[in-house]
Amino acid sequence: MTSATIRLASPTALERGLRRLAESLTRYVDHRIAVRAERREIALDMLREQHARRHDPRALDMALLTLGSRPRP
């Protein structure tokens, strides 16, 4: 009776395999989420950089005035 109880309490080979498969899938999905998050962060940084690079249309006029030239018409 004791040996039957011990055998029923331990996971079967199929259950161990399924657990291993589930752990592998979890690692894979976590890795994909991390890669996507990193890519998204890089894209957001690039977008912020592009927005910061937009020039003020009056900047050229101000630069010309500091050099002593007339502004553009």
Summary of the structure (lengths in Angstrom):
residues: 73
radius of gyration: 31.8
end to end distance: 100.4
largest distance: 102.5
contacts: 122
relative contact order: 0.05
helix: 78%
strand: 0%
